[in-house]
Amino acid sequence: MASRQNSDEFYSRFLEKLKISHKWPGMYMFKFIMPSNSKHIDELYSIFKDFETNISRKYSSNKKYLSISINTKLHFPEEVIDLYKKTSHYEGLIRL
């Protein structure tokens, strides 16, 4: 229960920062790091299928990890929160 509360508090603070620091509608860049052999890579891309995106990928020097940057135009800061929440269950995913 405390974990859920901490998560809700985090997203509430994050939403307020997004409202202040970005102009909406506007571009937002999501950054993720995951193991390069993750079975969730395609699932991650599918979350953004309804958005116009520019996706860049870069492997670590030893090819163990994959860095993914997804730049997309969003209309509301709440969309950022919703998209991040949709990625919260992917094992090994680091959300920056």
Residue pairs with C-beta under 8 A, 6 or more apart in sequence:
11 81
11 84
11 85
14 80
14 81
15 77
15 78
15 81
18 77
18 80
18 81
19 77
22 28
22 77
24 74
24 75
24 76
24 77
25 73
25 74
25 75
25 76
26 73
26 74
27 71
27 72
27 73
27 74
28 71
28 72
28 73
28 74
28 80
29 69
29 70
29 71
30 48
30 69
30 70
30 71
30 72
30 80
30 83
30 84
30 95
31 67
31 68
31 69
31 70
31 95
31 96
32 44
32 67
32 68
32 69
32 70
32 87
32 93
32 94
32 95
32 96
33 65
33 66
33 67
33 68
33 93
33 94
33 96
34 40
34 41
34 44
34 65
34 66
34 68
34 90
34 92
34 93
34 94
35 64
35 65
35 66
35 92
36 59
36 60
36 63
36 64
36 65
36 66
38 66
38 90
38 91
38 92
38 93
40 90
40 91
40 92
40 93
41 66
41 68
43 90
44 68
44 87
44 90
44 93
45 55
47 83
47 86
47 87
48 55
48 70
48 72
48 83
51 72
51 73
51 74
52 72
52 73
53 70
53 71
53 72
54 70
54 71
54 72
55 68
55 69
55 70
55 71
56 68
56 69
57 66
57 67
57 68
57 69
58 66
58 67
59 65
59 66
59 67
60 66
60 67
74 80
84 95
87 93
87 95
88 95
